[in-house]
Amino acid sequence: MAEEDSYAALAGIISNLAKQYTPTKDDFNGRVAANSIESNRSLLPGNDSDSKRQLEREIAALASRVQYLENRVASSASTVFPITPNEPLQSAFSPESSPTATRVLTSRPRSASLVNSLLAKSESPKGTAVPRQLTEEELGVLRDHVDRQSDQIKAQKEYIDSINETLQQQRQATEQALGGIESSMDDVETLKRELSKNQQINATYQKVLREIGSIVTAVANGDLSKKVLISAKERDPEIATFKRTINKMVDQLQDFASQVTHLAREVGTEGRLGGQAVLPGVSGIWAELTQNVNIMADNLTNQVREIAVVTTAVAQGDLSRKIQRPARGEILQLQQTINGMVDQLRTFATEVTRVSRDVGTEGVLGGQAQIEGVQGMWNDLTVNVNAMANNLTTQVRDIAEVTTAVARGDLTQKVKAECKGEILELKSTINSMVDQL
């Protein structure tokens, strides 16, 4: 296989040498060389093959082109061409420009022409060989020609060997490159497997993230009934841990919402005080929220219960108690209002009791209840009590004056105070008695 490649490569190289000189396209006698291609064919050693035959044909064609150029040199009297296309022209100042060298150079074209003539005349028109006695000069020319051909073939063989060696090196380099490519292909297959594995992992992560995203969205919308499904054959432990964490968060939110709702319903709707939110195992912000809710419920319970105690005492006639628990905001305003109400009730009760005792028990008339800053009903009650005490004082004093005058024998005076009810009957009785007396 390597020899076939070498033959093909050499044939390609030789076919490009002096290919611009084609003997069959010229009219001068150099076309004789074109007729001797088959007779000048060189036989190369080795097994016969298409590439080998092609190389032999290219060598013969090259030899024909060389002979063609030699004939052209021989036919020109004024110009000396190089023996081969690649041979440089002789300089006029070089040692080869001596007369001897000139004779040698001019003899070469003649010998080449002679050889071509001999080869052309060696065959009959029918292609059969004709015996002929060669002269000494012709034998010498043929001998020189054969030697030159042998040297050319030897040089060509060396050139072919160098090309073959180069091709061998190129083949080794190609094999190494192919080996590197095979290794690269193995790396590519490994990379494909890793890429496929990573794609599967990414697909799994995307599925998990979509599922967790739907749960988080539901939590954000206030729906705590959904949870992340955890497979028994979960491959990635981190994903399983993440899912359990999400479910634990949802459970804690459910417990917190349930406890806060229960506590708010008990305290705010059902009026049952003293309730507490119980969330075992919570920590961080959840523990802080639970503690704050319980503190709120406890403060509200204590404040409402104290208000209830004070108002119950007021309802039972005990005006000595006040709300003492510290409070803020509207609860403080409520405490201040209730304490102010208790103070007003106590002041009103004290004044009414004093006036009633003075008038009703001790007989001290003319007393008035003094309650400052009262408004509304409390002011009306104060005014009515004072009006009652004033009317009673006026009526009793008028009756006392009339009875005193009667006792002194003065029957000219009568009770004139405005009276109603039993006091009016008493007034009428006294006035009738005075009239009868």
PyMOL commands that set and color helices and strands:
alter all, ss='L'
color gray80, all
select helices_A, chain A and resi 2-15+23-25+29-36+50-75+95-97+99-121+136-220+237-269+285-315+329-361+377-407+421-436
alter helices_A, ss='H'
color red, helices_A
deselect
rebuild
show_as cartoon
